[in-house]
């Protein structure tokens, strides 16, 4: 029994020693500053010498367990887990677990990484030109949102190193760029920018600036590459539409990168050789407002024998960006279907009726045109006027007849007949049937004459 307990103690001590020997993981975040809708990737990097069972993350000291050591979360999710509101800083740590002989052993916890989550918008960086020598200059323009008023911006040239504070529109020589990054030509320098308004904004898009030797620049000027062709489709767009830009490079060369050059601002932007951009992106880069024409060219670069060669610019193409117009929908009408009846004369003796239907809640107005031959031209207003006159004539005739007789029953019967006929004709008018109204009017007049003659003969 004592030997068994000693074995258990030895096994436990072995696991403790193994756990203590585990190395600390390294936590990296790909974006230290994001908005609530942006995403950040958390990578808990573990030693290659161990087989990891799972990784756990501490977000503001609240554990989030998952089998994967790489997690992608939005700013909103980080704030929710950490119980915070934007703008805020969220601190993240991680550790991993290794299983030894059926026992899980956790590693030490990583160092803390801080993610800043805010509501500031991302700036837009433009770089011109992107291919320079040590004695050439490059212009960096960190374009901040119109709602933000700042004169100084921060440029990050090396990931993980402190950013440099310059004017938002800054010109640097190739030698200065190399000095800032601790490099020598030829070299490539990645640059991004951000601004501060109580807290740090998200970083802009990243541009790569190539700094080459003077002799390579001379070779580049002597080498002639075919001119690319820039096509845009469609040419007229709105701010919310997209345009496809195709910088067609010759099949005889292998282009490493394509560039879009804005004629108005004389700035270049790296693009894929076929890329779609929204109207708002074009206007922002060209520093233009809506309803503007953006003139563009493109060029490409070729890597050859350690040097970067730039092609000539394409011909100028333009994209017309129009202001988005929202057409309001006609308000819904809470009425039953209405009809408007009109009549007009045409050649010969035909009668044309225009029937217009307005459907409630619809933008469509339907018009039906019917032509009836040998039909006199009667409009509704004309029929109504004739009806009123005819009714007055009938009432006058009835009164004359009633004055010549003393029997009230006859007068009542005559007035009732006139009322019935008049009601029927009114119904025909309301049902938008002018032919029936005309026929009823004729029948009413004929009936009145016949009744008058009949009563006169009786008397």
C-alpha positions as CSV (number, residue, x, y, z in Angstrom):
1,X,0.0,0.0,0.0
2,X,2.8,2.4,0.9
3,X,4.5,1.6,-2.4
4,X,1.3,2.4,-4.3
5,X,1.0,5.8,-2.6
6,X,4.6,6.5,-3.3
7,X,4.0,5.8,-7.0
8,X,1.1,8.2,-7.1
9,X,3.1,10.9,-5.5
10,X,6.0,10.4,-8.0
11,X,3.6,10.5,-10.9
12,X,1.9,13.7,-9.6
13,X,5.3,15.3,-9.0
14,X,6.4,14.4,-12.6
15,X,3.3,16.1,-14.0
16,X,3.9,19.1,-11.9
17,X,7.5,19.3,-13.2
18,X,6.3,18.9,-16.8
19,X,3.7,21.7,-16.3
20,X,6.2,24.0,-14.9
21,X,8.5,23.3,-17.9
22,X,5.8,24.5,-20.4
23,X,6.8,27.6,-22.2
24,X,4.7,30.7,-22.2
25,X,2.6,31.3,-25.4
26,X,2.9,34.5,-27.4
27,X,-0.4,36.3,-28.1
28,X,-0.6,38.4,-31.3
29,X,-3.4,40.6,-32.6
30,X,-3.5,41.6,-36.3
31,X,-5.3,44.9,-35.6
32,X,-4.7,46.8,-32.4
33,X,-7.3,49.5,-33.1
34,X,-10.8,48.6,-34.6
35,X,-14.4,49.8,-34.6
36,X,-17.3,47.8,-33.2
37,X,-18.0,46.3,-36.7
38,X,-14.4,45.5,-37.5
39,X,-12.9,42.1,-36.7
40,X,-9.6,41.2,-35.0
41,X,-7.8,37.9,-35.1
42,X,-6.3,36.6,-31.8
43,X,-3.5,34.1,-32.3
44,X,-2.2,32.2,-29.2
45,X,1.1,31.0,-30.6
46,X,2.2,27.8,-28.8
47,X,5.6,26.1,-28.9
48,X,6.0,23.6,-31.7
49,X,7.5,21.0,-29.3
50,X,4.2,20.3,-27.6
51,X,0.9,18.9,-28.7
52,X,-1.8,21.3,-27.6
53,X,-5.2,20.1,-26.5
54,X,-6.9,23.5,-26.5
55,X,-6.4,27.2,-26.1
56,X,-8.2,29.5,-23.6
57,X,-8.4,33.3,-23.8
58,X,-8.9,35.8,-21.0
59,X,-10.9,38.8,-22.2
60,X,-10.9,41.3,-19.4
61,X,-10.3,38.4,-17.0
62,X,-13.3,36.5,-18.4
63,X,-12.3,33.1,-19.7
64,X,-13.4,32.1,-23.3
65,X,-12.5,28.5,-24.0
66,X,-12.2,27.0,-27.4
67,X,-10.3,24.2,-29.1
68,X,-8.8,26.6,-31.6
69,X,-5.8,28.7,-30.8
70,X,-6.8,31.3,-33.5
71,X,-9.9,33.3,-32.7
72,X,-11.6,36.0,-34.9
73,X,-13.9,38.3,-33.0
74,X,-15.7,41.6,-33.8
75,X,-15.3,44.7,-31.7
76,X,-18.9,44.3,-30.5
77,X,-18.2,40.8,-29.3
78,X,-15.1,41.8,-27.4
79,X,-17.0,44.6,-25.7
80,X,-19.9,42.3,-24.8
81,X,-17.6,39.6,-23.3
82,X,-15.6,42.3,-21.4
83,X,-18.7,44.1,-20.3
84,X,-17.6,47.4,-21.8
85,X,-18.9,50.1,-24.1
86,X,-17.2,51.9,-27.0
87,X,-14.8,53.7,-27.0
88,X,-12.8,51.4,-24.7
89,X,-9.7,49.3,-24.4
90,X,-10.0,45.5,-24.0
91,X,-7.2,43.6,-22.5
92,X,-6.6,40.0,-23.8
93,X,-4.4,37.1,-22.6
94,X,-4.2,33.4,-23.4
95,X,-2.8,30.0,-22.3
96,X,-2.9,26.5,-23.7
97,X,-3.4,23.1,-22.3
98,X,-1.3,20.0,-22.8
99,X,-2.3,16.4,-21.7
100,X,0.3,14.3,-20.0
101,X,-0.7,10.7,-19.1
102,X,-4.4,11.5,-19.0
103,X,-3.9,14.7,-17.0
104,X,-4.4,18.2,-18.4
105,X,-1.6,20.6,-17.7
106,X,-2.1,24.4,-18.4
107,X,0.7,26.5,-19.6
108,X,1.7,29.9,-18.1
109,X,-0.5,32.8,-19.2
110,X,0.8,35.0,-22.1
111,X,1.6,38.7,-21.9
112,X,-1.3,41.1,-22.2
113,X,-2.3,42.5,-25.5
114,X,-4.6,45.6,-25.7
115,X,-7.2,46.2,-28.3
116,X,-8.7,49.6,-28.7
117,X,-12.3,49.7,-29.9
118,X,-13.8,53.0,-30.9
119,X,-16.4,54.7,-33.2
120,X,-13.9,56.8,-35.2
121,X,-13.9,56.2,-39.0
122,X,-10.9,54.9,-40.8
123,X,-8.7,57.5,-42.7
124,X,-7.8,57.1,-46.4
125,X,-4.1,57.1,-47.2
126,X,-2.7,58.2,-50.6
127,X,0.9,57.9,-51.7
128,X,2.5,59.5,-54.7
129,X,4.7,58.2,-56.2
130,X,5.3,54.7,-54.9
131,X,8.5,54.1,-56.8
132,X,11.4,56.5,-55.8
133,X,15.2,56.7,-55.3
134,X,16.9,57.9,-52.2
135,X,17.0,61.5,-53.6
136,X,13.4,61.5,-54.8
137,X,10.5,62.5,-52.7
138,X,7.2,60.9,-51.9
139,X,4.0,62.7,-50.7
140,X,1.9,61.0,-48.0
141,X,-1.7,62.3,-47.6
142,X,-3.7,60.9,-44.7
143,X,-7.2,62.0,-45.6
144,X,-9.4,62.1,-42.4
145,X,-13.2,62.0,-42.5
146,X,-14.9,65.4,-43.1
147,X,-16.5,65.2,-39.6
148,X,-13.0,65.3,-38.0
149,X,-10.8,68.4,-37.8
150,X,-7.1,67.5,-37.2
151,X,-3.9,68.9,-38.6
152,X,-1.5,66.2,-37.5
153,X,-1.6,62.5,-38.2
154,X,0.4,59.5,-37.2
155,X,2.3,57.3,-39.7
156,X,3.3,53.7,-38.9
157,X,6.2,52.5,-41.0
158,X,7.2,49.4,-39.1
159,X,4.6,47.1,-37.5
160,X,4.9,47.0,-33.7
161,X,7.1,50.1,-33.6
162,X,5.9,53.6,-32.4
163,X,4.2,55.7,-35.0
164,X,5.7,59.0,-36.2
165,X,3.7,62.2,-35.9
166,X,3.7,64.4,-39.0
167,X,1.4,66.8,-40.8
168,X,-1.5,64.9,-42.5
169,X,0.0,66.0,-45.8
170,X,3.7,65.1,-45.5
171,X,6.6,64.9,-48.1
172,X,9.6,62.7,-47.3
173,X,12.7,61.8,-49.3
174,X,13.7,58.2,-50.0
175,X,16.7,58.6,-47.7
176,X,14.4,59.8,-44.9
177,X,12.1,56.8,-45.3
178,X,15.1,54.4,-45.2
179,X,16.3,56.2,-42.0
180,X,12.9,55.9,-40.3
181,X,12.8,52.2,-41.0
182,X,16.5,51.4,-40.5
183,X,16.9,50.0,-44.0
184,X,19.2,50.6,-47.0
185,X,18.3,50.7,-50.7
186,X,16.9,48.8,-52.4
187,X,14.0,48.4,-49.9
188,X,10.3,48.3,-49.6
189,X,8.6,50.4,-46.9
190,X,5.0,49.7,-45.8
191,X,3.1,52.7,-44.5
192,X,-0.3,53.3,-42.8
193,X,-1.7,56.2,-40.9
194,X,-4.2,57.1,-38.2
195,X,-5.3,60.1,-36.3
196,X,-6.3,61.0,-32.7
197,X,-9.5,62.5,-31.4
198,X,-9.6,61.7,-27.7
199,X,-8.5,58.2,-28.7
200,X,-6.8,56.5,-31.6
201,X,-8.7,55.9,-34.9
202,X,-8.4,52.6,-36.9
203,X,-5.4,52.5,-39.2
204,X,-5.8,53.3,-42.9
205,X,-5.1,51.1,-45.9
206,X,-1.5,50.1,-46.3
207,X,0.8,51.3,-49.1
208,X,4.1,49.9,-50.1
209,X,6.8,52.4,-51.2
210,X,9.7,51.0,-53.2
211,X,13.1,52.8,-52.7
212,X,15.6,51.8,-55.3
213,X,19.2,52.7,-56.2
214,X,19.9,55.6,-58.6
215,X,21.4,53.4,-61.2
216,X,18.3,51.2,-61.2
217,X,16.2,54.4,-61.8
218,X,18.4,55.1,-64.9
219,X,17.9,51.6,-66.2
220,X,14.2,52.0,-65.6
221,X,14.1,55.2,-67.7
222,X,15.9,53.4,-70.5
223,X,13.7,50.3,-70.5
224,X,10.5,50.8,-72.6
225,X,7.5,48.7,-71.7
226,X,4.3,48.7,-73.7
227,X,1.6,51.1,-72.6
228,X,-1.4,49.5,-70.7
229,X,-5.0,50.1,-71.7
230,X,-7.5,51.3,-69.1
231,X,-11.1,50.4,-69.5
232,X,-14.0,51.4,-67.2
233,X,-17.4,49.9,-67.1
234,X,-19.9,51.5,-66.7
235,X,-18.7,55.1,-67.3
236,X,-21.7,57.0,-65.6
237,X,-22.4,55.7,-62.1
238,X,-23.9,57.0,-58.9
239,X,-22.2,57.3,-55.6
240,X,-23.5,54.0,-54.4
241,X,-22.8,52.1,-57.7
242,X,-19.5,50.3,-58.5
243,X,-17.3,50.7,-61.6
244,X,-15.0,48.0,-62.9
245,X,-11.5,49.3,-63.7
246,X,-9.4,47.0,-65.9
247,X,-5.7,48.0,-66.4
248,X,-5.0,45.6,-69.3
249,X,-1.3,44.8,-69.4
250,X,0.5,43.4,-72.4
251,X,0.7,39.6,-72.5
252,X,4.5,39.9,-73.2
253,X,5.2,41.1,-69.7
254,X,4.4,39.8,-66.2
255,X,3.1,42.8,-64.2
256,X,3.8,42.6,-60.5
257,X,1.4,45.4,-59.5
258,X,-1.0,47.8,-61.1
259,X,-1.6,51.4,-60.1
260,X,-4.5,53.8,-60.6
261,X,-3.4,57.4,-61.2
262,X,-5.8,60.3,-60.5
263,X,-5.2,63.2,-62.8
264,X,-6.8,65.8,-60.6
265,X,-4.7,65.1,-57.4
266,X,-1.7,63.5,-59.2
267,X,-1.8,60.6,-56.8
268,X,-1.5,56.9,-57.4
269,X,-3.3,54.0,-55.7
270,X,-2.3,50.4,-55.8
271,X,-5.0,48.2,-57.2
272,X,-5.4,44.7,-58.6
273,X,-5.2,45.0,-62.4
274,X,-9.0,44.3,-62.5
275,X,-10.8,45.9,-59.6
276,X,-14.2,47.3,-58.7
277,X,-14.5,50.6,-56.8
278,X,-17.6,52.4,-55.5
279,X,-18.4,55.9,-56.6
280,X,-17.8,57.2,-53.1
281,X,-14.3,55.7,-53.0
282,X,-13.4,57.3,-56.3
283,X,-14.6,60.7,-55.1
284,X,-12.8,60.5,-51.8
285,X,-9.5,59.6,-53.4
286,X,-9.9,62.3,-56.1
287,X,-10.9,64.8,-53.4
288,X,-14.1,65.6,-55.3
289,X,-17.7,66.1,-54.3
290,X,-20.7,64.3,-55.9
291,X,-21.7,64.9,-59.5
292,X,-18.1,65.1,-60.7
293,X,-16.0,63.6,-63.5
294,X,-13.0,61.6,-62.3
295,X,-10.1,61.4,-64.8
296,X,-7.9,58.4,-64.5
297,X,-4.9,56.6,-66.0
298,X,-3.1,53.4,-65.0
299,X,0.3,51.9,-65.1
300,X,2.1,48.8,-64.0
301,X,5.4,47.7,-62.6
302,X,7.6,44.8,-63.4
303,X,10.2,43.1,-61.2
304,X,13.4,42.1,-63.1
305,X,16.9,41.3,-61.9
306,X,16.4,42.9,-58.5
307,X,14.9,46.1,-60.0
308,X,11.4,47.5,-60.3
309,X,10.5,49.0,-63.7
310,X,7.5,51.2,-64.3
311,X,5.5,51.3,-67.5
312,X,4.2,54.4,-69.3
313,X,0.7,55.6,-68.3
314,X,-2.3,54.5,-70.2
315,X,-4.6,56.9,-72.1
316,X,-6.9,59.0,-69.9
317,X,-10.3,57.5,-69.1
318,X,-13.0,59.2,-67.1
319,X,-15.8,58.1,-64.8
320,X,-18.8,60.4,-64.2
321,X,-20.1,60.0,-60.7
322,X,-23.6,61.3,-60.3
323,X,-25.4,62.0,-57.1
324,X,-27.7,59.3,-56.0
325,X,-31.4,60.2,-56.5
326,X,-34.1,58.5,-54.5
327,X,-37.5,58.7,-56.2
328,X,-40.2,58.8,-53.5
329,X,-43.0,56.3,-53.9
330,X,-46.5,57.6,-54.4
331,X,-48.4,57.4,-51.1
332,X,-51.0,54.7,-50.8
333,X,-54.5,55.9,-51.4
334,X,-57.1,54.4,-49.1
335,X,-59.9,54.6,-51.6
336,X,-61.7,52.1,-53.8
337,X,-60.8,52.0,-57.5
338,X,-61.9,55.2,-59.2
339,X,-62.7,55.7,-62.9
340,X,-62.7,58.9,-65.0
341,X,-64.8,58.7,-68.1
342,X,-64.2,61.2,-70.9
343,X,-65.5,61.3,-74.5
344,X,-64.2,63.0,-77.6
345,X,-65.2,63.2,-81.2
346,X,-63.0,61.6,-83.9
347,X,-63.2,61.3,-87.7
348,X,-66.6,60.1,-89.1
349,X,-69.2,59.3,-86.4
350,X,-67.1,57.2,-84.0
351,X,-67.2,57.8,-80.2
352,X,-64.0,57.3,-78.2
353,X,-64.1,56.7,-74.4
354,X,-61.0,57.1,-72.2
355,X,-61.2,54.9,-69.0
356,X,-58.4,55.6,-66.5
357,X,-57.9,53.3,-63.5
358,X,-56.1,54.3,-60.4
359,X,-55.3,51.3,-58.2
360,X,-54.7,52.1,-54.5
361,X,-51.1,51.6,-53.3
362,X,-49.8,51.3,-56.9
363,X,-47.6,53.7,-58.9
364,X,-49.2,52.5,-62.2
365,X,-52.0,54.3,-63.9
366,X,-53.7,52.2,-66.5
367,X,-55.7,53.8,-69.3
368,X,-58.1,51.9,-71.5
369,X,-59.3,53.4,-74.8
370,X,-62.4,52.0,-76.4
371,X,-64.0,53.3,-79.6
372,X,-67.7,52.8,-80.3
373,X,-68.9,53.6,-83.9
374,X,-72.0,55.8,-84.6
375,X,-72.1,57.0,-81.0
376,X,-72.8,60.7,-80.4
377,X,-70.3,62.6,-78.3
378,X,-71.6,62.8,-74.7
379,X,-69.5,63.6,-71.7
380,X,-70.6,62.9,-68.2
381,X,-71.1,66.6,-67.5
382,X,-73.3,66.9,-70.6
383,X,-75.4,63.9,-69.6
384,X,-75.8,65.4,-66.1
385,X,-76.9,68.7,-67.5
386,X,-79.4,67.0,-69.9
387,X,-80.7,64.9,-66.9
388,X,-81.3,68.0,-64.9
389,X,-83.1,69.7,-67.7
390,X,-85.1,66.6,-68.5
391,X,-86.1,66.2,-64.9
392,X,-87.3,69.8,-64.7
393,X,-89.3,69.3,-67.9
394,X,-90.9,66.2,-66.6
395,X,-91.7,67.8,-63.2
396,X,-93.2,70.8,-65.0
397,X,-95.4,68.5,-67.2
398,X,-96.5,66.6,-64.1
399,X,-97.5,69.8,-62.3
400,X,-99.6,70.9,-65.3
401,X,-101.3,67.5,-65.5
402,X,-101.9,67.6,-61.8
403,X,-103.5,71.0,-62.0
404,X,-105.9,69.7,-64.6
405,X,-107.0,66.9,-62.4
406,X,-108.3,66.6,-58.9
407,X,-107.3,63.0,-58.2
408,X,-104.2,62.9,-56.0
409,X,-103.6,59.2,-56.8
410,X,-102.8,60.0,-60.5
411,X,-100.4,62.8,-59.5
412,X,-98.7,60.5,-57.0
413,X,-98.4,57.7,-59.6
414,X,-96.9,60.1,-62.2
415,X,-94.4,61.6,-59.8
416,X,-93.4,58.1,-58.6
417,X,-92.7,57.0,-62.2
418,X,-90.6,60.1,-62.9
419,X,-88.7,59.5,-59.6
420,X,-88.0,55.9,-60.5
421,X,-86.8,56.7,-64.0
422,X,-84.6,59.5,-62.8
423,X,-83.1,57.3,-60.1
424,X,-82.3,54.6,-62.7
425,X,-80.6,57.1,-65.0
426,X,-78.6,58.5,-62.0
427,X,-77.4,55.1,-61.2
428,X,-76.2,54.6,-64.8
429,X,-74.3,57.9,-64.6
430,X,-72.7,56.9,-61.3
431,X,-71.7,53.5,-62.7
432,X,-69.8,55.4,-65.5
433,X,-71.9,54.1,-68.4
434,X,-72.8,57.1,-70.5
435,X,-74.5,55.0,-73.2
436,X,-76.9,53.6,-70.7
437,X,-77.4,57.1,-69.3
438,X,-78.3,58.4,-72.7
439,X,-80.7,55.5,-73.4
440,X,-82.3,56.0,-70.0
441,X,-82.8,59.7,-70.8
442,X,-84.4,59.0,-74.1
443,X,-86.7,56.4,-72.5
444,X,-87.6,58.8,-69.8
445,X,-88.6,61.6,-72.3
446,X,-90.6,59.1,-74.4
447,X,-92.4,57.8,-71.4
448,X,-93.3,61.3,-70.2
449,X,-94.7,62.2,-73.6
450,X,-96.7,58.9,-73.8
451,X,-98.1,59.4,-70.3
452,X,-99.0,63.0,-71.1
453,X,-100.9,62.0,-74.2
454,X,-102.6,59.1,-72.4
455,X,-103.8,61.3,-69.5
456,X,-104.9,64.0,-71.9
457,X,-107.1,61.5,-73.8
458,X,-108.6,60.3,-70.5
459,X,-109.5,63.8,-69.6
